[in-house]
Amino acid sequence: MIDVDKLTKETLGKGGVLALLYFDLHGSSKDMVQSLGVGFVDKILKEPGVIYALGEINEPLEKEKLFSTSLEVKLLAKDFATLAKLCADHSPFSIEILRPDRLELPVEKAHELLVHLSNTTYEYKKYILERVAKPEEAERYKQSLKNKLEIGRKLLQMKEGKKDGA
């Protein structure tokens, strides 16, 4: 049997974060909403960097044939970047960091986190534009992406040149 307190203390000592995340769930039946909650917690458990997660589903409420509830997930993440990625990917409606009282984020983890947030935002924008934009707007956006790729390549080449010449 795993000693959760010991595991939590060890993980926090290595930069881990213990947090509560709150999600909303909706479905056409009480059973469906509860099943969604169980499946969602299982999915979170399998995310890279999640040490453990425990979910508590509140009693679903019915209104106009739609069942809604909230799901509280207590989780231990190996680091703040893992927690931030979970928030970016799964959009909880509220987050509460339980421990530690202070966070430190190494620069390489900050870079990783910012790239993840940037990619997530890009995917959302792309999805919306592909579904809403007029054909000429979509084409202009695709061209701007090609330009962005070219600029990125040039920046990488410049960066590599600085490393070699520095």
DAFEN-V818044 format. One record per residue. N is the residue number from 1. RES is the residue in one letter. SS is DSSP state (~ for helix, > for strand, _ for the rest). PSI is psi as a letter, one per 20 degrees, with the letter a starting at -180 (NA if undefined). Layout:
# DAFEN-V818044
n->[N/N]
res->[RES/RES]
ss->[SS/SS]
psi->[PSI/PSI]
This chain:
# DAFEN-V818044
n->[1/2/3/4/5/6/7/8/9/10/11/12/13/14/15/16/17/18/19/20/21/22/23/24/25/26/27/28/29/30/31/32/33/34/35/36/37/38/39/40/41/42/43/44/45/46/47/48/49/50/51/52/53/54/55/56/57/58/59/60/61/62/63/64/65/66/67/68/69/70/71/72/73/74/75/76/77/78/79/80/81/82/83/84/85/86/87/88/89/90/91/92/93/94/95/96/97/98/99/100/101/102/103/104/105/106/107/108/109/110/111/112/113/114/115/116/117/118/119/120/121/122/123/124/125/126/127/128/129/130/131/132/133/134/135/136/137/138/139/140/141/142/143/144/145/146/147/148/149/150/151/152/153/154/155/156/157/158/159/160/161/162/163/164/165/166]
res->[M/I/D/V/D/K/L/T/K/E/T/L/G/K/G/G/V/L/A/L/L/Y/F/D/L/H/G/S/S/K/D/M/V/Q/S/L/G/V/G/F/V/D/K/I/L/K/E/P/G/V/I/Y/A/L/G/E/I/N/E/P/L/E/K/E/K/L/F/S/T/S/L/E/V/K/L/L/A/K/D/F/A/T/L/A/K/L/C/A/D/H/S/P/F/S/I/E/I/L/R/P/D/R/L/E/L/P/V/E/K/A/H/E/L/L/V/H/L/S/N/T/T/Y/E/Y/K/K/Y/I/L/E/R/V/A/K/P/E/E/A/E/R/Y/K/Q/S/L/K/N/K/L/E/I/G/R/K/L/L/Q/M/K/E/G/K/K/D/G/A]
ss->[_/_/_/~/~/~/~/~/~/~/~/~/~/_/_/_/>/>/>/>/>/>/>/>/>/>/>/_/_/~/~/~/~/~/~/~/~/~/~/~/~/~/~/~/~/_/_/_/_/>/>/>/>/>/>/>/>/_/_/_/>/>/>/_/_/>/>/>/>/>/>/>/>/>/>/>/>/_/_/~/~/~/~/~/~/~/~/~/~/~/_/_/_/>/>/>/>/>/>/_/_/_/_/_/_/_/~/~/~/~/~/~/~/~/~/~/~/~/~/~/~/~/~/~/~/~/~/~/~/~/~/~/_/_/~/~/~/~/~/~/~/~/~/~/~/~/~/~/~/~/~/~/~/~/~/~/~/~/~/~/~/~/~/~/~/_]
psi->[p/p/n/g/g/g/g/g/g/g/g/h/h/j/j/r/p/p/q/p/p/p/q/q/q/q/r/i/r/g/h/g/g/g/g/g/g/g/h/g/g/g/g/g/h/i/q/p/i/p/g/q/p/p/q/o/p/q/p/q/q/p/o/l/j/p/p/q/r/q/p/p/o/p/q/o/q/h/r/h/h/g/g/g/g/g/g/h/h/i/m/q/i/q/p/o/p/g/q/r/i/q/p/p/o/q/g/h/h/g/g/g/g/h/g/g/g/g/h/g/g/g/g/g/g/g/g/g/h/h/h/h/q/q/g/h/g/g/g/h/g/g/h/h/g/g/g/g/g/g/g/g/g/g/g/g/g/g/g/h/h/g/g/h/i/NA]
